[in-house]
Amino acid sequence: MNEKQHVKPHLFEALIIMLFIITLISYCIMKLGSVPHIPILISIMVLIVYGVIKKVPYRTLEQSMIASVSTSIGAIYIFLLIGVLISSWLISGTIPTLLYLGISIVSASFFYAIAFIITSIIGTAIGSSLTTVATVGVAMLGVASSIDASLVITAGAIVSGAFFGDKMSPLSDTTNLAATVAGIDLFTHIKNMMYTTIPAFVISLTVYAVISPNSQHIDTGLISTYKETLRATNLIHWYAILPLIILVICTLFKIPSIATLAISAVCGIILSYIHSAMPLNELFSILYNGYSMETGVAAIDSLLSRGGMNSMLFTIILIVLSLSMGGLLFTLGIIQTLLETLQNQLKSIGSVITGAAFTAIGINLTIGEQYLSLLLTGEAFKEKFKALSLHPKNLARTIEDAGTVINPLVPWSVCGLFIASTLNVSVLEYVPFAFFCLLSPVMTILFGWMNITITKETEKP
C-alpha cells in the first residue's frame, strides 16, 4: 500500500475496530449465509465514519480507496480474460479433453493416489476446486464405494487434488488474486509456488499410494458413462490441448500474462470452428455469458457449463470492495498499529513468513472466507516484506500456501460447508487425510526459516 497514514490510533482502539469488522463479516457469512460483499461494504462505511470523527478529510479517505483499487486494474483485465479463456477452452474441447484424459486414469491401481491425481488434473484444467469436488469428486466417491475403499480417505484425496488445482491453475481466481495483491505477474507467481507445491504434492501422492487398498475390482460403470458422454459431445480430440500447450510455451518465453491468456483464448476460438462454425453473435454470447452444455448427465453438464466474462464479476467486485477497505485500514493507521505490536518478533525472514502464514490461517478460522484470507493478509504484510527486501512473490506464495488451501479444512468456512454437504463427509473426518492442504503451510514456513527459494528484491525474479 502506498497510502499515507493520517491517524495514529491506540492499540485498543485498533483492536476494537478490527474485531468489529471480523465479527461482522463472520456473522454475515456464517450465520446469515450472506456473500462477503455486503458486510465489507458496511465495514467501509464504518471506517469512513471513524475517519471523519478523527478529522481525516473525506476526500483523503476517498482517495485512499481509489489509490488502493487502482493497483488491481491489471488484475481485473486478467480476470475478464480468464472468463473468456474458460469459454474458449470449452468450445474448443480443451477442458473436455483434459477431463476425459483424467477420468481415463481411474482404472489404474493405487486408488487414493489416482483420485488425488485425477482431481489435481481436473482442478488445474478448470481452475475451480468446488466444481471439481462436486463433479469428479462425487464420481470418485462412487468408485470408492464399489471397491470398499475408505470414503473418508477418498474425500481427503479429492479435497487435496481439487485445491492443488485451485492453487496452481492460471484459471483460478485465488491464484490470480494472490498475484494481484502482491503486485506480481501471474505466471511468475505460479512458477514460484512450484518450489513448495511440488514437494507437498510428491509427499502426499506417496502417502496416498502407500495407504491405498489392494482391491483391483473397480466398478467402472460410472466412469464409462462419463467417458461415453464426453465422446458424444464431439469435443474430444488430440489437438484440443493445443491452447494449453500454447499457454505453457508463452509462459516459458515470459510473455506477459494478459497477452498469454489472449493468445491462448484466440487459439481456442479458432479450434472451435473446426467443430462447428458458430455465428458471431452466438460466439460473443458464449464468451460473455459462458458455455452451456446439456448432455443429460448432470455431473458432466456442471463441469462443462461455465466460463464467460460475466462469471468473473463476483470476484472482481469483491476485489474492489476489499482493496477499498484495505486502503482505509492503512490510511487510518489501523493495520500499522496492530503490526507494530509484533515488530520485535517479526525481524527475520522466517518470522515474517510465519506471521503472514498464521495470519492467513487465522482469517480462515475466524471469518471462514478464502478470498479475504488472501486480501487482508497480503495488504497487511506487504510493507513488512518490503522492509526486509523480500520480493513480493514470496508474499504471494505464502498467502496461497496458508490461505487458499486451508479454507476447506475449516468446518464453518465457505468451502468446508460446501464440501461436507456435497461429499456427505464431515470436514473433521477428512481433515487428517487432506495431506496436501496440511503440508502446504508447513512447507512455506519451513522454507522461510531455512531461507530456501526465498528471493530478495534486489535479485532477479
N, C-alpha and C positions, 0 to 999 in steps of 0.2 A: 504494500500500500504506500502511496506517495502522499496521502493526505496529512496535513499538518495537525498536530494535536492542539486543540483550543481549550481543553478543560483538563484539570488535574484532580480527578475525584479521589476521595478516600477509599481505602481497600474495602471497607464495609459497604460503602455506597456502590462500588463497582460489583461486589458480590451480590448484593440485593438485586441489582438490575439484571445481571446475568442469570441468576436463579429464577427471576420472574420470567425472562424470555424462554429459558429451558422448560420451566413448568408449563407455561402457556402452550408452547409448541408440542410438548409431550402429551398434555391433556387433550388438545385438539386432535392429534393424530391417533392416539391410543384409545381414548375414551369416546370421542365424538366421531371417529372414523373420517376425519377431515383430511383433505390434501394439505400439504405444508404451506401452500401459498398464502392462505388466509391468515393463519397465526403469525407468519413472518410479516405480512403487511401491517397487522395490528402492532407488532413489535416495532416496526419502522415508525409508526405514528407515535408510539410511546417515547421512542428515542428522540424524535423531533420535539415533542413537548418538553422532555427533560433538557434538551439543548437550549430551547428558548428560555426555560426557567434559569438556566445557567448563563443566560445573556449572550449566547452564541447567536450571531445574526442568522436569520432564516436562510438568507442567500448563501451563506457559508455552508450550512447543512445541506442545502440543495446541491451545491457544487461538489460536496464530498461524495454524494451518491452518484452524481453524473461521472465524476472522475473515476470512481471505482468501477462502474458499469462499463465505461469506455474501454477498459482493459480487456473486456470479453468480446468485443466486436468481431475479432478474427475467429474466435471460437464459435460464435453464432453462425457465421458463414459455413464453418466446418460442420456444425450440427445440421444445417439445412442441406448441405451436400450429402451428408450421411443418409438422410431420409431419401434423397434421390438415388443414392448408390444402392440402398437396400432394394428399392423398387426395381432398379435396372438389373440387379443380380437375380431377382426373382423371375423377371420376364425373359432373361437370357438363359436361365436354367442353372446358374452358378450355385445358388443356395440349394435348390432341389437336388442337384448332382452331388454336392457335398453331403447332404442329408442321406442320400441313397448309399454313398460310399461308407458313411459312418455306420448306418444300420447293418450293412453287409458284414461288418466285422463281428457281429454278435455271435456268430456260430462258432467262434474260436473258444479255446479253453480259458481258464483263469477269469471266471465270470466277473468278479468285483473289479478287477483291473480293466476288463473290456468295457464294463459300464462306465468307468471313470474316463477311459479314452474316448468312447463314443460321445459322451456328454461334453467332453472338452472340445472335440472337433466341431460338434453342432453349436455349442456355445460360442466358439470363436467365429464360426461361419455366420451366425445370425446376430451376434452381439447382444443377446438378451438371455440372462440367466433364468428368469422366471418363465419365459416361454419355453426354454429348454427343459426345465423341470416339469412343466405342465404337459408336455407332449412326449418327448423322448424318455424323460424320467418316468412317467407313468407306464410307458411301454416296458422299460427295464424292470420295473417292479412286477409287471405281469410275468416276464420271463423268470424272475427270481422265484416267484410262487411255483412255477412249473418244475423247477429243479430243486425245490425245497431249500433254497438259499435263504439266508437271513435278510428279512426286509429292512431291518434297522441298518445293517452294514451297507446294503444296497443303497438305501436312502443317503447315507453318508458319502458314498462314492458318487452318487448323482449330484449332490449339492457341491461337492468338491470340483467335479468336472464342469458343472454349469458356471460356477463362479471363477474358475480358471479362465473360461471363455469371456465372462463379463469383464475380467481384469485385463485380458490381453488382446481382445479384439479391437481393431480400429473402428468397428461399427458400434462399439459400446458407448453409451452416453457417460458412464462413470469414468472410462478411460480418457475420453475427451475432456471431461470436466476436470479431472486431476491435472491434466496438461495445461488447461486454461488457467486454473487457479495459480499454478506455479509459473505460468508465463513462458512455457517452452513448446517446441514443436511436438506434434502428436507422435510421430514415429521415433523421435529422439527419446521420448518417454517410454514407448513400448520396448525399444531396444535396451534401455537401461534397466527396465524391470526384469529382463531375462536373467540377470545375474542372481537375483534372489528367487525368481519364479521357477527356473529350471531345476535347481536343487530341491526345492519343495515338491515339484512335480515328480521328479525321479524317486524321491524317498516315498512319497505317497503311493506311486504306482507299484513300487517294490513291495510295500506292505500289503496293498490290496491283492497282489498276485500271490503272496505267501499265504494269506488267510482265506483265499478263495476255496470253495467246495470242490470236491473231486468229481462230482456227478457230470457225466457227459450227455445225459438225456435231456436236452433242451427242446422244449416245445416251440418250434419256430413258426407256428401258425400265424401268430400276430405279426411277427416280423415279415413273413412272406406277404401278408396282406398289405402292409405298408409299402413294401418294395414294388408290388404289382400296381398299387395305386399311383406311386410316383412314376413308374414307367408309362402308365396310361396318360399322364399329363403331356407326354411328348417333349418334356423339358430335360430329360436325362441324356446328355451327350458328353463325350470326352472333351470336346472343345469348349464346353461350357465353363471350364475352370480357367479359361484364358484371362478374364477380368481379374481373377485372383493372382495369376502369375504376373500380369502387368502391374498390379498394385505392389507386389513384392519387388519387382525389378525397379520400379520408380523409387521405392523406399531405399533400396540398396544404393541407388545413384543419388540419394539425398535430395530428390526433387521435393519442393515444398508441399505440405500436406494438402492444401486446397487444390493445387494442380494435380497431385497424385489421385485424389478422390474424383476429381472431374474427369481425368483421363480414363480411369477405370470404369466410371459410370457411362461415359460415352461408348466405351468398348462393349459394355453390357447391352446398351441400347442398339448398337449395330448388330450384335449377335441375335437380338430378339427378332430382327427382321428375317433371319434365316428360318425361324419357326413360324412366324406369321407377320406379314406386313400390315400392322395395325394402323388405322388412321391417326393423324397427328393429334386430333382432339382427344382421342382415347389414350394415346401415349402421354400427353400432358396431364390428363386427369390422373393417370396411374402415378406419375412422378410426383404429383402434389398430394393426392389422397391416399396413395398406397395401392398395392396389388391385392386383389381378392380372388381366392381360389375356392371352387366348390367341387370337391371330389366325392363327397358322400361319406368320407372318413374324417370325423371331427378333429382328430389329432393332427392329421396332415393339413387340413384346412387351416388350423390355428397356426401352424408353422409357416405356411405359405401365404397367409393373408396378413400382410403388414407393410411397413415402409411408408414412404412419402414424406414430403416436407412437413405436412400437417402433423405427423406423428411426433415431430421434434418440438412442437410449440410448448408442450407441458414442461419439458426440461429447460427450454430457453427462458420461459417466464420465471421459472424457479431460480435460474442463474441470475437474472436481472434483479429479482427481489432480494436474494441472499447477498449478492455483492453490494446492493444498496444498503442493506443492514450492516454489512461489514464495514463499509465506508463511514457510516455514522458511529459505529463502535470504536473505530480508530480515531476519528476526529474528536470524539468526546472523551478520548483517553481511557476508555474502559478496558480495552484489551491490554494496553500498555501497563496499566496499574496492576492488573492480575498477573501479568508476566513478570513484573518487577519482583514479585514475592518469590519467584523461582530463580532469580538471577544467580544466586550463589551456587545453585545446583546445576544450572544449565550453562556450564562454561566449556565443556568438552564436546567433541563431535558426537560421541556415544550418548552423552546425557541429553543433548538436544534432540537427536533422532529418537531416543527412548521417550522423551517428553512428548514429542509430536505423535508418536505411535500410541501412547497411552491416552492422549487427548482424543484421538480419533476413536479409540476403543470406548472411552468414557462417553463420548457423544452418542455412539451407537447404543450403549447401555442405558443412557438417560432419556434420549429423545427417540431412539429406535429408527432413525432416518439415515439412510445410506448417503444421500446427496449432501446433507448438512454436515456429516462427519468429514467429508472432503472439503467442503467450502469453508466451514468455520475453522477447522484445523489449519488448512492452507493459509488462510488470511492471518490467523493468529501467529503462526511461526515463520512467515515469510521473511520478516525483518531479522529474526534471530538467526536464521540460516545464513542470511546475507552478512550479518555481523561476524560470523565465523568463516566468511569467504567460501561458503559451500555453494556449489552450483545448484540452481533451482530444481534440476532434475532429481536431486537427492530427496527434496521435499515431496515432489510428485510421487516418487516411488514409495516413500514412507507412508503417505496417506492412502495410497492404493493398497499396500500390503496390510495395513492395520485398520483401514476404513471400509473399503469395498467388500472384502471377503469376510468381515466379522459380522456384518448385519444379519446374515442367515443363521448365525449362532445365538442370536438373542430372541428368546421366546415371544417377547412383546413387540418385536420390530416389524416393520412393514414386510420384509422378505420372510422372516421367521413365521409370521402368521399365515402368509400365503402358502409357503412350502408345507407347513404342517397340515393345513386343510386340503391341499392338493394331493399329497402323498399319503395322507392319513397315518403319518408317523410323527410323533411329537418331537419338538426341537431338542428337548433334553435327552431323548433317546438316540437321535442320530449325531448329536454334537461330538461324542467321543470318537466317532468314525469319520468325521469330516476332516480327514488328515491334512489335506491341502490348505483348508481355511485356517486350521490351527497352527500350521507350520509357517505360514506366510509372515505374520508379525514377528515370530521368533527369529526368522531368517533376517529380516530387515534390522531388528535390534542387534542381533549378533554381528552382522556385517558392519554396523555402525561402530560398535565398541572395538572390533578388530581392525577397523579402518580398511575394509576390503571393498573394492569397487566404489569408493567414495571419491567423487570428483570435486576438486576445488574450482572456484570461479575463474581463476587465472589459467586453469588447464584447458586444453582443447576438449570441448564437449564430445 
